[in-house]
Amino acid sequence: MSVFMVERDLKGISMEDLAGAQKAAIAQAAAMRGAGTEISYIRSTFAPEDGRCMCLFDGASAEEVKALNDAAGLPYTRVVPALDLTP
C-alpha cells in the first residue's frame, strides 16, 4: 500500500458541499474495500481562500485512487504518489 495525494480545485465550494464530497470519498473507499480493493481515505486539507484541496488516500495504485474519485463523482486535477509525514 502507498499514499497518493489527490489535488482538487474547489474554488467557491460551500462548506456543506465540501463535507458531502468528503463523505462521498469515505463511502466509496468503504464500498471498494467491501468489493476486495484495499483502499482507504486518510484525510483532506482545504485552503478556502484559493479553493485548493489536497486529499490523501492509501491504496495500491494511482489508477485505483482515480477510480475511487471517478466513482464518487469527485473532481480532481491530478493524482500523485505522496509521503504522509504525520508524526
N, C-alpha and C positions, 0 to 999 in steps of 0.2 A: 504494500500500500504506500502511496505517495500523496503529498499535499499538492493541490492545484489551486491557483488563485483565478477567480473569475472577475474580470473587470467589467463594470457596467456604467453607462451614462444615464442617470436617472434625474436629470435636472427637471425641477418643477413637480416632482412626485410628492404626493401628500404623505404624511406620516401613517395614515390609515392604509394607503396603498403599499407603502414600504413594508409595513407589518404583514400585509397579505402576501407580499412576494416572499418574505422570509418563511411564512407558514407553508407556502406552496413548495419551496425548496426542501423544507424539512419533511413534508408529507411525501414528496416524490422520492426522496432518498429512502424513506421507510418502505415505500412500495417496491422500489428496486431491490432493497435488501430482502424483502419478502419473496421476490422472484429469483433470488440467488446471486445478485450482484453485490459485492462488498463495496459499499459506498456510503459516505455519511457527510452531512453538513456540519461544519465546525463552528463558524461564526462569520459575521459581517461587520465591516466598518464603513460608515456613511459620512461623507462631507457635504452637508446640506448647502453650503454656500455655492459650490460649483456642481453639485449633483453626482459627484463620483462615488461609486460604491465598490468595495473590494470584498468578495466573499471567498472563504476558504472551504474546500471540500477535501475529504480523504477518499482516495479511490485508486484504482489500478491504472487508469489512463485518462488523458485529456479527452479522448473520444467519449468515454463513459460519463465524464463530468458534463460535456457538451450535451449528450443525450438526456441527462437529467434536466438540464436547464431548458432544452427544447421541449421536452415532455411537460414541464411545469409552465411553459409559456413565458419564460423569463428572458428578457433581452440581455445580451452581453456583447462586448466588443472583442474580447479575446479570452482565451483560457491558457494559462501558462503554468509550468511547474514552479513551485514556491517552497520556501523554507519557513516553517512556523517556529518562530523564536520565542514563544511564550515561555517564561521561566517556570 
